[in-house]
């Protein structure tokens, strides 16, 4: 199952997996035609059915800037809490692999004064960060 299957990377992943002969379940929020995949409706807040799923490639999340007073809480809920719920549900359902892909702004979209450049103080502190 690929979450975020209607996004740029999700569509490419679904197509590549299908070309390898894998059965692909495309987890989407709105009806969508995803090449080589069976679309399943759901969302990060409610989740998706996991029966028969062996692998989850989790690509869904908020990847755009939100202009709202509660933006930080929205990022926290959708990009962090919902991902944790999905991972726990996957473990409970016996999913064998959980592949998670994120990006440096998953928790915040604050920017430095230079347009398009992340504020280094907002970047995650991880060993591979340069």
N, CA, C and O atoms as CSV, one atom per row, in Angstrom:
chain,resi,resn,atom,element,x,y,z
A,1,UNK,N,N,0.853,-1.171,0.000
A,1,UNK,CA,C,0.000,0.000,0.000
A,1,UNK,C,C,0.893,1.226,0.000
A,1,UNK,O,O,1.877,1.296,0.737
A,2,UNK,N,N,0.541,2.186,-0.831
A,2,UNK,CA,C,1.271,3.445,-0.918
A,2,UNK,C,C,0.340,4.551,-0.465
A,2,UNK,O,O,-0.696,4.786,-1.087
A,3,UNK,N,N,0.703,5.244,0.631
A,3,UNK,CA,C,-0.064,6.417,1.039
A,3,UNK,C,C,0.479,7.615,0.270
A,3,UNK,O,O,1.642,7.629,-0.132
A,4,UNK,N,N,-0.365,8.612,0.069
A,4,UNK,CA,C,0.064,9.747,-0.734
A,4,UNK,C,C,0.213,9.360,-2.192
A,4,UNK,O,O,1.000,9.958,-2.926
A,5,UNK,N,N,-0.541,8.363,-2.607
A,5,UNK,CA,C,-0.395,7.790,-3.946
A,5,UNK,C,C,-0.784,8.748,-5.064
A,5,UNK,O,O,-0.381,8.547,-6.210
A,6,UNK,N,N,-1.549,9.772,-4.761
A,6,UNK,CA,C,-1.937,10.710,-5.821
A,6,UNK,C,C,-0.927,11.848,-5.967
A,6,UNK,O,O,-1.078,12.695,-6.847
A,7,UNK,N,N,0.092,11.877,-5.123
A,7,UNK,CA,C,1.133,12.895,-5.232
A,7,UNK,C,C,2.172,12.532,-6.279
A,7,UNK,O,O,2.131,11.451,-6.866
A,8,UNK,N,N,3.086,13.434,-6.502
A,8,UNK,CA,C,4.122,13.266,-7.529
A,8,UNK,C,C,4.943,11.997,-7.296
A,8,UNK,O,O,5.088,11.179,-8.205
A,9,UNK,N,N,5.474,11.830,-6.099
A,9,UNK,CA,C,6.309,10.663,-5.801
A,9,UNK,C,C,5.440,9.417,-5.669
A,9,UNK,O,O,5.833,8.338,-6.111
A,10,UNK,N,N,4.263,9.556,-5.064
A,10,UNK,CA,C,3.369,8.421,-4.878
A,10,UNK,C,C,2.933,7.793,-6.189
A,10,UNK,O,O,2.916,6.569,-6.316
A,11,UNK,N,N,2.580,8.620,-7.165
A,11,UNK,CA,C,2.182,8.090,-8.481
A,11,UNK,C,C,3.330,7.330,-9.134
A,11,UNK,O,O,3.138,6.251,-9.693
A,12,UNK,N,N,4.527,7.910,-9.055
A,12,UNK,CA,C,5.699,7.250,-9.647
A,12,UNK,C,C,5.986,5.932,-8.929
A,12,UNK,O,O,6.319,4.937,-9.573
A,13,UNK,N,N,5.860,5.918,-7.608
A,13,UNK,CA,C,6.109,4.691,-6.844
A,13,UNK,C,C,5.101,3.613,-7.230
A,13,UNK,O,O,5.477,2.468,-7.478
A,14,UNK,N,N,3.815,3.981,-7.281
A,14,UNK,CA,C,2.780,3.006,-7.653
A,14,UNK,C,C,3.055,2.413,-9.028
A,14,UNK,O,O,2.960,1.200,-9.219
A,15,UNK,N,N,3.393,3.261,-9.971
A,15,UNK,CA,C,3.674,2.801,-11.326
A,15,UNK,C,C,4.875,1.859,-11.346
A,15,UNK,O,O,4.830,0.809,-11.987
A,16,UNK,N,N,5.940,2.225,-10.652
A,16,UNK,CA,C,7.146,1.391,-10.621
A,16,UNK,C,C,6.871,0.043,-9.958
A,16,UNK,O,O,7.336,-0.991,-10.438
A,17,UNK,N,N,6.122,0.050,-8.865
A,17,UNK,CA,C,5.807,-1.205,-8.169
A,17,UNK,C,C,4.948,-2.104,-9.048
A,17,UNK,O,O,5.169,-3.313,-9.114
A,18,UNK,N,N,3.964,-1.507,-9.725
A,18,UNK,CA,C,3.081,-2.287,-10.600
A,18,UNK,C,C,3.872,-2.907,-11.760
A,18,UNK,O,O,3.605,-4.040,-12.162
A,19,UNK,N,N,4.840,-2.162,-12.291
A,19,UNK,CA,C,5.657,-2.683,-13.397
A,19,UNK,C,C,6.502,-3.867,-12.947
A,19,UNK,O,O,6.918,-4.680,-13.772
A,20,UNK,N,N,6.754,-3.971,-11.671
A,20,UNK,CA,C,7.498,-5.121,-11.130
A,20,UNK,C,C,6.576,-6.299,-10.849
A,20,UNK,O,O,7.023,-7.351,-10.392
A,21,UNK,N,N,5.294,-6.119,-11.123
A,21,UNK,CA,C,4.341,-7.199,-10.935
A,21,UNK,C,C,3.723,-7.260,-9.553
A,21,UNK,O,O,3.037,-8.228,-9.226
A,22,UNK,N,N,3.956,-6.240,-8.734
A,22,UNK,CA,C,3.391,-6.216,-7.390
A,22,UNK,C,C,1.953,-5.727,-7.437
A,22,UNK,O,O,1.612,-4.871,-8.253
A,23,UNK,N,N,1.109,-6.266,-6.564
A,23,UNK,CA,C,-0.244,-5.743,-6.409
A,23,UNK,C,C,-0.143,-4.485,-5.565
A,23,UNK,O,O,0.382,-4.517,-4.452
A,24,UNK,N,N,-0.647,-3.377,-6.094
A,24,UNK,CA,C,-0.484,-2.085,-5.432
A,24,UNK,C,C,-1.839,-1.544,-5.010
A,24,UNK,O,O,-2.774,-1.465,-5.808
A,25,UNK,N,N,-1.923,-1.180,-3.761
A,25,UNK,CA,C,-3.099,-0.493,-3.219
A,25,UNK,C,C,-2.700,0.965,-3.035
A,25,UNK,O,O,-1.776,1.275,-2.284
A,26,UNK,N,N,-3.402,1.854,-3.725
A,26,UNK,CA,C,-3.108,3.289,-3.666
A,26,UNK,C,C,-4.032,3.947,-2.639
A,26,UNK,O,O,-5.235,4.074,-2.867
A,27,UNK,N,N,-3.463,4.360,-1.514
A,27,UNK,CA,C,-4.243,5.005,-0.462
A,27,UNK,C,C,-4.377,6.486,-0.793
A,27,UNK,O,O,-3.390,7.221,-0.814
A,28,UNK,N,N,-5.604,6.910,-1.049
A,28,UNK,CA,C,-5.859,8.295,-1.479
A,28,UNK,C,C,-7.010,8.910,-0.684
A,28,UNK,O,O,-7.838,8.202,-0.111
A,29,UNK,N,N,-7.042,10.259,-0.661
A,29,UNK,CA,C,-8.126,10.988,0.025
A,29,UNK,C,C,-9.346,11.170,-0.865
A,29,UNK,O,O,-10.481,11.155,-0.389
A,30,UNK,N,N,-9.104,11.341,-2.160
A,30,UNK,CA,C,-10.186,11.582,-3.123
A,30,UNK,C,C,-10.075,10.551,-4.231
A,30,UNK,O,O,-8.984,10.052,-4.506
A,31,UNK,N,N,-11.193,10.225,-4.872
A,31,UNK,CA,C,-11.113,9.268,-5.983
A,31,UNK,C,C,-10.041,9.692,-6.993
A,31,UNK,O,O,-9.979,10.850,-7.406
A,32,UNK,N,N,-9.215,8.743,-7.372
A,32,UNK,CA,C,-8.130,9.039,-8.314
A,32,UNK,C,C,-7.831,7.790,-9.135
A,32,UNK,O,O,-7.996,6.664,-8.665
A,33,UNK,N,N,-7.395,8.009,-10.354
A,33,UNK,CA,C,-6.963,6.921,-11.221
A,33,UNK,C,C,-5.443,6.858,-11.136
A,33,UNK,O,O,-4.747,7.696,-11.708
A,34,UNK,N,N,-4.940,5.871,-10.425
A,34,UNK,CA,C,-3.501,5.705,-10.239
A,34,UNK,C,C,-3.056,4.518,-11.076
A,34,UNK,O,O,-3.514,3.395,-10.860
A,35,UNK,N,N,-2.168,4.759,-12.027
A,35,UNK,CA,C,-1.717,3.718,-12.959
A,35,UNK,C,C,-1.203,2.484,-12.216
A,35,UNK,O,O,-0.304,2.570,-11.378
A,36,UNK,N,N,-1.796,1.341,-12.546
A,36,UNK,CA,C,-1.343,0.063,-12.018
A,36,UNK,C,C,-1.755,-0.233,-10.590
A,36,UNK,O,O,-1.268,-1.195,-9.996
A,37,UNK,N,N,-2.645,0.577,-10.027
A,37,UNK,CA,C,-2.993,0.392,-8.617
A,37,UNK,C,C,-4.497,0.411,-8.402
A,37,UNK,O,O,-5.251,0.981,-9.190
A,38,UNK,N,N,-4.908,-0.221,-7.327
A,38,UNK,CA,C,-6.299,-0.175,-6.888
A,38,UNK,C,C,-6.403,0.948,-5.863
A,38,UNK,O,O,-5.771,0.885,-4.808
A,39,UNK,N,N,-7.196,1.975,-6.166
A,39,UNK,CA,C,-7.348,3.112,-5.248
A,39,UNK,C,C,-8.258,2.736,-4.085
A,39,UNK,O,O,-9.296,2.101,-4.271
A,40,UNK,N,N,-7.853,3.139,-2.885
A,40,UNK,CA,C,-8.615,2.914,-1.659
A,40,UNK,C,C,-8.749,4.254,-0.961
A,40,UNK,O,O,-7.752,4.913,-0.670
A,41,UNK,N,N,-9.985,4.654,-0.694
A,41,UNK,CA,C,-10.215,5.947,-0.060
A,41,UNK,C,C,-10.002,5.899,1.444
A,41,UNK,O,O,-10.339,4.917,2.105
A,42,UNK,N,N,-9.438,6.973,1.967
A,42,UNK,CA,C,-9.196,7.146,3.390
A,42,UNK,C,C,-8.412,8.427,3.563
A,42,UNK,O,O,-8.273,9.205,2.619
A,43,UNK,N,N,-7.904,8.654,4.748
A,43,UNK,CA,C,-7.053,9.823,4.965
A,43,UNK,C,C,-6.159,9.592,6.172
A,43,UNK,O,O,-6.299,8.596,6.881
A,44,UNK,N,N,-5.238,10.522,6.399
A,44,UNK,CA,C,-4.299,10.366,7.496
A,44,UNK,C,C,-4.983,10.344,8.853
A,44,UNK,O,O,-4.539,9.651,9.768
A,45,UNK,N,N,-6.052,11.097,8.979
A,45,UNK,CA,C,-6.740,11.156,10.274
A,45,UNK,C,C,-7.458,9.848,10.596
A,45,UNK,O,O,-7.418,9.385,11.736
A,46,UNK,N,N,-8.114,9.248,9.601
A,46,UNK,CA,C,-8.912,8.040,9.820
A,46,UNK,C,C,-8.189,6.754,9.452
A,46,UNK,O,O,-8.532,5.684,9.953
A,47,UNK,N,N,-7.195,6.850,8.585
A,47,UNK,CA,C,-6.457,5.671,8.153
A,47,UNK,C,C,-7.110,4.975,6.973
A,47,UNK,O,O,-8.082,5.470,6.401
A,48,UNK,N,N,-6.565,3.825,6.617
A,48,UNK,CA,C,-7.033,3.026,5.494
A,48,UNK,C,C,-7.132,1.575,5.951
A,48,UNK,O,O,-6.466,1.190,6.912
A,49,UNK,N,N,-7.944,0.767,5.286
A,49,UNK,CA,C,-7.991,-0.659,5.642
A,49,UNK,C,C,-6.636,-1.313,5.355
A,49,UNK,O,O,-6.035,-1.078,4.306
A,50,UNK,N,N,-6.169,-2.122,6.284
A,50,UNK,CA,C,-4.853,-2.740,6.142
A,50,UNK,C,C,-4.910,-4.247,5.933
A,50,UNK,O,O,-3.873,-4.911,5.908
A,51,UNK,N,N,-6.117,-4.792,5.783
A,51,UNK,CA,C,-6.236,-6.241,5.569
A,51,UNK,C,C,-5.530,-6.630,4.275
A,51,UNK,O,O,-5.741,-6.017,3.229
A,52,UNK,N,N,-4.695,-7.652,4.362
A,52,UNK,CA,C,-3.985,-8.145,3.195
A,52,UNK,C,C,-2.773,-7.324,2.785
A,52,UNK,O,O,-2.167,-7.606,1.751
A,53,UNK,N,N,-2.406,-6.323,3.562
A,53,UNK,CA,C,-1.260,-5.470,3.218
A,53,UNK,C,C,0.007,-6.062,3.833
A,53,UNK,O,O,0.056,-6.332,5.032
A,54,UNK,N,N,1.031,-6.260,2.998
A,54,UNK,CA,C,2.324,-6.763,3.469
A,54,UNK,C,C,3.328,-5.631,3.701
A,54,UNK,O,O,4.157,-5.692,4.609
A,55,UNK,N,N,3.232,-4.591,2.854
A,55,UNK,CA,C,4.190,-3.481,2.908
A,55,UNK,C,C,3.427,-2.167,2.797
A,55,UNK,O,O,2.502,-2.039,1.995
A,56,UNK,N,N,3.826,-1.193,3.612
A,56,UNK,CA,C,3.299,0.166,3.480
A,56,UNK,C,C,4.456,1.077,3.120
A,56,UNK,O,O,5.484,1.084,3.796
A,57,UNK,N,N,4.289,1.843,2.058
A,57,UNK,CA,C,5.211,2.906,1.707
A,57,UNK,C,C,4.460,4.185,2.030
A,57,UNK,O,O,3.549,4.588,1.307
A,58,UNK,N,N,4.854,4.815,3.123
A,58,UNK,CA,C,4.111,5.965,3.639
A,58,UNK,C,C,4.714,7.272,3.125
A,58,UNK,O,O,5.775,7.708,3.572
A,59,UNK,N,N,4.010,7.880,2.179
A,59,UNK,CA,C,4.443,9.125,1.560
A,59,UNK,C,C,3.506,10.286,1.869
A,59,UNK,O,O,3.823,11.436,1.565
A,60,UNK,N,N,2.359,9.996,2.469
A,60,UNK,CA,C,1.360,11.044,2.705
A,60,UNK,C,C,1.815,11.985,3.810
A,60,UNK,O,O,2.493,11.586,4.757
A,61,UNK,N,N,1.427,13.227,3.664
A,61,UNK,CA,C,1.719,14.244,4.674
A,61,UNK,C,C,1.483,15.613,4.080
A,61,UNK,O,O,1.234,15.756,2.883
A,62,UNK,N,N,1.564,16.605,4.923
A,62,UNK,CA,C,1.404,17.979,4.445
A,62,UNK,C,C,2.769,18.480,4.026
A,62,UNK,O,O,3.667,18.635,4.854
A,63,UNK,N,N,2.921,18.734,2.737
A,63,UNK,CA,C,4.213,19.153,2.194
A,63,UNK,C,C,4.171,20.594,1.682
A,63,UNK,O,O,5.106,21.040,1.018
A,64,UNK,N,N,3.119,21.305,1.979
A,64,UNK,CA,C,3.012,22.690,1.533
A,64,UNK,C,C,2.837,23.591,2.755
A,64,UNK,O,O,2.477,23.132,3.839
A,65,UNK,N,N,3.094,24.846,2.559
A,65,UNK,CA,C,2.987,25.792,3.659
A,65,UNK,C,C,1.531,26.124,3.936
A,65,UNK,O,O,0.760,26.397,3.016
A,66,UNK,N,N,1.167,26.100,5.198
A,66,UNK,CA,C,-0.183,26.454,5.626
A,66,UNK,C,C,-0.131,27.836,6.274
A,66,UNK,O,O,0.713,28.101,7.131
A,67,UNK,N,N,-1.026,28.694,5.861
A,67,UNK,CA,C,-1.100,30.039,6.436
A,67,UNK,C,C,-2.285,30.095,7.385
A,67,UNK,O,O,-3.358,30.584,7.030
A,68,UNK,N,N,-2.084,29.594,8.579
A,68,UNK,CA,C,-3.135,29.593,9.586
A,68,UNK,C,C,-2.481,29.724,10.958
A,68,UNK,O,O,-1.322,29.354,11.148
A,69,UNK,N,N,-3.235,30.249,11.897
A,69,UNK,CA,C,-2.692,30.416,13.242
A,69,UNK,C,C,-2.319,29.085,13.864
A,69,UNK,O,O,-1.366,29.010,14.640
A,70,UNK,N,N,-3.049,28.044,13.539
A,70,UNK,CA,C,-2.793,26.739,14.133
A,70,UNK,C,C,-1.968,25.832,13.217
A,70,UNK,O,O,-2.055,24.609,13.321
A,71,UNK,N,N,-1.172,26.419,12.324
A,71,UNK,CA,C,-0.399,25.637,11.360
A,71,UNK,C,C,0.496,24.609,12.045
A,71,UNK,O,O,0.562,23.461,11.606
A,72,UNK,N,N,1.180,25.002,13.107
A,72,UNK,CA,C,2.083,24.069,13.782
A,72,UNK,C,C,1.337,22.845,14.307
A,72,UNK,O,O,1.829,21.722,14.200
A,73,UNK,N,N,0.143,23.062,14.878
A,73,UNK,CA,C,-0.615,21.924,15.399
A,73,UNK,C,C,-1.132,21.047,14.262
A,73,UNK,O,O,-1.252,19.833,14.427
A,74,UNK,N,N,-1.435,21.639,13.122
A,74,UNK,CA,C,-1.867,20.857,11.959
A,74,UNK,C,C,-0.711,19.983,11.464
A,74,UNK,O,O,-0.898,18.794,11.206
A,75,UNK,N,N,0.485,20.570,11.332
A,75,UNK,CA,C,1.654,19.776,10.927
A,75,UNK,C,C,1.905,18.643,11.913
A,75,UNK,O,O,2.138,17.503,11.513
A,76,UNK,N,N,1.854,18.964,13.211
A,76,UNK,CA,C,2.099,17.952,14.239
A,76,UNK,C,C,1.098,16.805,14.112
A,76,UNK,O,O,1.481,15.635,14.149
A,77,UNK,N,N,-0.170,17.138,13.964
A,77,UNK,CA,C,-1.204,16.105,13.888
A,77,UNK,C,C,-1.075,15.259,12.632
A,77,UNK,O,O,-1.095,14.030,12.706
A,78,UNK,N,N,-0.942,15.905,11.481
A,78,UNK,CA,C,-0.974,15.157,10.221
A,78,UNK,C,C,0.363,14.494,9.887
A,78,UNK,O,O,0.375,13.370,9.386
A,79,UNK,N,N,1.470,15.153,10.149
A,79,UNK,CA,C,2.763,14.607,9.749
A,79,UNK,C,C,3.420,13.749,10.818
A,79,UNK,O,O,4.254,12.901,10.502
A,80,UNK,N,N,3.062,13.954,12.064
A,80,UNK,CA,C,3.698,13.187,13.154
A,80,UNK,C,C,2.724,12.209,13.798
A,80,UNK,O,O,2.931,10.997,13.744
A,81,UNK,N,N,1.675,12.727,14.400
A,81,UNK,CA,C,0.735,11.871,15.133
A,81,UNK,C,C,0.059,10.846,14.224
A,81,UNK,O,O,-0.045,9.671,14.575
A,82,UNK,N,N,-0.397,11.293,13.061
A,82,UNK,CA,C,-1.082,10.372,12.142
A,82,UNK,C,C,-0.121,9.305,11.621
A,82,UNK,O,O,-0.516,8.156,11.425
A,83,UNK,N,N,1.131,9.680,11.397
A,83,UNK,CA,C,2.130,8.699,10.958
A,83,UNK,C,C,2.355,7.660,12.048
A,83,UNK,O,O,2.462,6.467,11.763
A,84,UNK,N,N,2.425,8.108,13.280
A,84,UNK,CA,C,2.597,7.166,14.391
A,84,UNK,C,C,1.394,6.219,14.490
A,84,UNK,O,O,1.564,5.016,14.689
A,85,UNK,N,N,0.182,6.765,14.349
A,85,UNK,CA,C,-1.017,5.907,14.397
A,85,UNK,C,C,-0.992,4.867,13.285
A,85,UNK,O,O,-1.318,3.702,13.510
A,86,UNK,N,N,-0.604,5.290,12.084
A,86,UNK,CA,C,-0.540,4.365,10.953
A,86,UNK,C,C,0.507,3.274,11.212
A,86,UNK,O,O,0.259,2.102,10.930
A,87,UNK,N,N,1.656,3.647,11.737
A,87,UNK,CA,C,2.695,2.662,12.023
A,87,UNK,C,C,2.227,1.659,13.077
A,87,UNK,O,O,2.483,0.462,12.955
A,88,UNK,N,N,1.544,2.146,14.104
A,88,UNK,CA,C,1.034,1.251,15.148
A,88,UNK,C,C,-0.057,0.327,14.585
A,88,UNK,O,O,-0.094,-0.863,14.899
A,89,UNK,N,N,-0.940,0.886,13.753
A,89,UNK,CA,C,-1.989,0.073,13.129
A,89,UNK,C,C,-1.366,-0.986,12.222
A,89,UNK,O,O,-1.836,-2.122,12.171
A,90,UNK,N,N,-0.308,-0.610,11.507
A,90,UNK,CA,C,0.385,-1.556,10.628
A,90,UNK,C,C,0.984,-2.704,11.442
A,90,UNK,O,O,0.874,-3.867,11.054
A,91,UNK,N,N,1.608,-2.380,12.553
A,91,UNK,CA,C,2.190,-3.421,13.409
A,91,UNK,C,C,1.093,-4.338,13.943
A,91,UNK,O,O,1.253,-5.558,13.981
A,92,UNK,N,N,-0.007,-3.746,14.349
A,92,UNK,CA,C,-1.128,-4.526,14.879
A,92,UNK,C,C,-1.732,-5.434,13.809
A,92,UNK,O,O,-2.170,-6.546,14.104
A,93,UNK,N,N,-1.753,-4.950,12.559
A,93,UNK,CA,C,-2.343,-5.718,11.452
A,93,UNK,C,C,-1.376,-6.744,10.871
A,93,UNK,O,O,-1.749,-7.510,9.982
A,94,UNK,N,N,-0.142,-6.768,11.360
A,94,UNK,CA,C,0.826,-7.743,10.856
A,94,UNK,C,C,1.524,-7.336,9.572
A,94,UNK,O,O,2.069,-8.188,8.870
A,95,UNK,N,N,1.517,-6.041,9.252
A,95,UNK,CA,C,2.237,-5.557,8.074
A,95,UNK,C,C,3.726,-5.841,8.283
A,95,UNK,O,O,4.274,-5.551,9.347
A,96,UNK,N,N,4.370,-6.406,7.274
A,96,UNK,CA,C,5.758,-6.866,7.429
A,96,UNK,C,C,6.789,-5.752,7.306
A,96,UNK,O,O,7.824,-5.790,7.970
A,97,UNK,N,N,6.518,-4.770,6.469
A,97,UNK,CA,C,7.456,-3.665,6.255
A,97,UNK,C,C,6.700,-2.342,6.261
A,97,UNK,O,O,5.584,-2.238,5.751
A,98,UNK,N,N,7.340,-1.335,6.851
A,98,UNK,CA,C,6.789,0.026,6.874
A,98,UNK,C,C,7.913,0.954,6.436
A,98,UNK,O,O,8.874,1.183,7.170
A,99,UNK,N,N,7.772,1.484,5.223
A,99,UNK,CA,C,8.779,2.391,4.669
A,99,UNK,C,C,8.208,3.801,4.770
A,99,UNK,O,O,7.140,4.091,4.229
A,100,UNK,N,N,8.928,4.669,5.464
A,100,UNK,CA,C,8.458,6.035,5.698
A,100,UNK,C,C,9.407,7.013,5.026
A,100,UNK,O,O,10.619,6.964,5.231
A,101,UNK,N,N,8.839,7.900,4.221
A,101,UNK,CA,C,9.638,8.946,3.597
A,101,UNK,C,C,9.063,10.289,4.009
A,101,UNK,O,O,7.857,10.516,3.923
A,102,UNK,N,N,9.928,11.161,4.449
A,102,UNK,CA,C,9.499,12.485,4.876
A,102,UNK,C,C,10.436,13.519,4.271
A,102,UNK,O,O,11.208,13.214,3.362
A,103,UNK,N,N,10.366,14.727,4.773
A,103,UNK,CA,C,11.238,15.793,4.295
A,103,UNK,C,C,11.550,16.713,5.472
A,103,UNK,O,O,10.844,16.669,6.480
A,104,UNK,N,N,12.579,17.538,5.374
A,104,UNK,CA,C,13.023,18.324,6.528
A,104,UNK,C,C,11.972,19.248,7.133
A,104,UNK,O,O,12.092,19.621,8.300
A,105,UNK,N,N,10.955,19.624,6.382
A,105,UNK,CA,C,9.962,20.552,6.888
A,105,UNK,C,C,8.708,19.847,7.390
A,105,UNK,O,O,7.677,20.494,7.573
A,106,UNK,N,N,8.770,18.568,7.612
A,106,UNK,CA,C,7.566,17.824,7.994
A,106,UNK,C,C,6.951,18.369,9.272
A,106,UNK,O,O,5.739,18.264,9.459
A,107,UNK,N,N,7.741,18.937,10.138
A,107,UNK,CA,C,7.218,19.441,11.396
A,107,UNK,C,C,6.933,20.926,11.370
A,107,UNK,O,O,6.109,21.408,12.146
A,108,UNK,N,N,7.582,21.644,10.512
A,108,UNK,CA,C,7.378,23.085,10.454
A,108,UNK,C,C,7.685,23.576,9.052
A,108,UNK,O,O,8.449,22.950,8.317
A,109,UNK,N,N,7.106,24.662,8.699
A,109,UNK,CA,C,7.385,25.245,7.385
A,109,UNK,C,C,7.935,26.657,7.544
A,109,UNK,O,O,7.878,27.443,6.598
A,110,UNK,N,N,8.463,26.997,8.708
A,110,UNK,CA,C,9.067,28.319,8.881
A,110,UNK,C,C,10.252,28.436,7.946
A,110,UNK,O,O,10.973,27.468,7.704
A,111,UNK,N,N,10.438,29.616,7.435
A,111,UNK,CA,C,11.533,29.848,6.497
A,111,UNK,C,C,12.447,30.954,7.037
A,111,UNK,O,O,12.032,31.809,7.819
A,112,UNK,N,N,13.672,30.906,6.601
A,112,UNK,CA,C,14.595,31.976,6.936
A,112,UNK,C,C,14.258,33.167,6.044
A,112,UNK,O,O,13.424,33.047,5.147
A,113,UNK,N,N,14.887,34.302,6.275
A,113,UNK,CA,C,14.584,35.482,5.450
A,113,UNK,C,C,14.819,35.268,3.965
A,113,UNK,O,O,14.177,35.922,3.143
A,114,UNK,N,N,15.737,34.355,3.597
A,114,UNK,CA,C,15.936,34.067,2.178
A,114,UNK,C,C,14.804,33.169,1.709
A,114,UNK,O,O,14.572,32.110,2.294
A,115,UNK,N,N,14.116,33.564,0.693
A,115,UNK,CA,C,12.956,32.806,0.213
A,115,UNK,C,C,13.376,31.402,-0.199
A,115,UNK,O,O,14.351,31.210,-0.926
A,116,UNK,N,N,12.616,30.429,0.282
A,116,UNK,CA,C,12.839,29.046,-0.101
A,116,UNK,C,C,13.959,28.352,0.647
A,116,UNK,O,O,14.247,27.186,0.381
A,117,UNK,N,N,14.593,29.044,1.575
A,117,UNK,CA,C,15.678,28.439,2.336
A,117,UNK,C,C,15.197,28.160,3.747
A,117,UNK,O,O,14.700,29.066,4.415
A,118,UNK,N,N,15.330,26.942,4.212
A,118,UNK,CA,C,14.868,26.633,5.561
A,118,UNK,C,C,15.719,27.316,6.617
A,118,UNK,O,O,16.920,27.506,6.429
A,119,UNK,N,N,15.107,27.678,7.705
A,119,UNK,CA,C,15.811,28.230,8.850
A,119,UNK,C,C,16.567,27.076,9.504
A,119,UNK,O,O,15.929,26.127,9.959
A,120,UNK,N,N,17.908,27.116,9.572
A,120,UNK,CA,C,18.670,25.995,10.131
A,120,UNK,C,C,18.240,25.611,11.539
A,120,UNK,O,O,18.350,24.444,11.915
A,121,UNK,N,N,17.759,26.554,12.316
A,121,UNK,CA,C,17.321,26.217,13.669
A,121,UNK,C,C,16.071,25.352,13.670
A,121,UNK,O,O,15.751,24.734,14.685
A,122,UNK,N,N,15.363,25.299,12.554
A,122,UNK,CA,C,14.142,24.507,12.455
A,122,UNK,C,C,14.399,23.122,11.860
A,122,UNK,O,O,13.500,22.281,11.836
A,123,UNK,N,N,15.615,22.881,11.384
A,123,UNK,CA,C,15.927,21.595,10.774
A,123,UNK,C,C,16.093,20.539,11.862
A,123,UNK,O,O,16.574,20.852,12.951
A,124,UNK,N,N,15.710,19.313,11.592
A,124,UNK,CA,C,15.885,18.255,12.585
A,124,UNK,C,C,17.363,18.026,12.874
A,124,UNK,O,O,18.197,18.157,11.978
A,125,UNK,N,N,17.680,17.700,14.067
A,125,UNK,CA,C,19.051,17.384,14.449
A,125,UNK,C,C,19.264,15.892,14.235
A,125,UNK,O,O,18.922,15.079,15.093
A,126,UNK,N,N,19.822,15.543,13.103
A,126,UNK,CA,C,20.045,14.151,12.751
A,126,UNK,C,C,21.476,13.972,12.255
A,126,UNK,O,O,22.065,14.918,11.733
A,127,UNK,N,N,22.042,12.785,12.407
A,127,UNK,CA,C,23.453,12.576,12.037
A,127,UNK,C,C,23.771,12.858,10.576
A,127,UNK,O,O,24.885,13.283,10.270
A,128,UNK,N,N,22.840,12.637,9.674
A,128,UNK,CA,C,23.134,12.787,8.253
A,128,UNK,C,C,22.926,14.210,7.754
A,128,UNK,O,O,23.172,14.496,6.583
A,129,UNK,N,N,22.470,15.116,8.641
A,129,UNK,CA,C,22.271,16.508,8.251
A,129,UNK,C,C,23.622,17.192,8.100
A,129,UNK,O,O,24.491,17.053,8.960
A,130,UNK,N,N,23.801,17.934,7.001
A,130,UNK,CA,C,25.066,18.639,6.798
A,130,UNK,C,C,24.847,20.117,6.834
A,130,UNK,O,O,25.797,20.886,6.681
